[in-house]
Amino acid sequence: MTFFNFYHKQNRDFRYKIFIPDKLNSLEELSLWGNKFHIIPKVLGKLPKISKISLDNNPLLLDEEKKMVLYTDLLLEYCRKKLAINVFLSHAVANFDYFNISGIAEFLESKEDINEAFYCQEDLRDHIDVFMNEFIPKSQILIFFASEKSIKSVDCKHELELAKLHNLPILPVIKESITVSDLSTLNFNYQHKVMYNPETQDVCKEVLLFYIQTLKYQREEVEKKNAIIRENIQNTIMNLLDYHMFYDSVENNEKNLLKLFNQFSYGEIDIFQYLIESIKILQMKGYEFEEKDYSIPPTSNFCE
């Protein structure tokens, strides 16, 4: 088979995934015309022999993706990079053999969801700051191997701080002797954890891989939702700027707009809430500003 025209009613919605059957591995040309994809399906990067992909008439949201649809080579390179993620293994050097860090890294890198697993080796001890500062920002998940030594390690604490700075989800792999209260001293949130036992290491590896795949999927879903939010805001603002009474509306509602801006300036509302309320003020006649409580209620740290 050299050409395949893909169309299915479910795939008119970006939330549905495309799964490429093995029998399509010999595919050379693929048409995804008119499927209403909001993002490029990254699974296209799995097609080994593809030479031409058509994504015409799809309302892509991301600017970087809109530029790639005309160039199959760039599109495939982009998809293949997005398919796999990098993980950073944070550990105390003294626990390198106990956690079998090199073995876990090799196992993870053998999976198609993971590109590279970065970790510090003994010979990097004198350059560990340079290493972590370079490779944590290049990662999408940080795996923290929690032990008595790593919890007290200055280097591990710095790695955790870098992960929080770059908004990386942290996945702890916990030595049996470590408690939840021990972890709480490091002040980081996590959704999942893996309890580590050297005697059942193969099971631990599979559980670790499952949680990495879960976090990767959640990250992709957030990117999709954010892309839709950005498009909606952009469209609303552009429509508003075309509104013939826009400037008169600004002048007539100066007091209300100033009140709203102050609420935003003091951090009482976020940028999206500020934009939404501003649009309401400018579009509605006789609008009276109503101070609302947009404060975010306290949330749990999702620890299991």
Beta strands, then each sheet from edge to edge (+ up, - down):
strand 1: 3-5
strand 2: 29-31
strand 3: 52-54
strand 4: 85-90
strand 5: 114-119
strand 6: 141-146
strand 7: 170-175
strand 8: 194-196
sheet 1: 1+ 2+ 3+
sheet 2: 5+ 4+ 6+ 7+ 8+
end
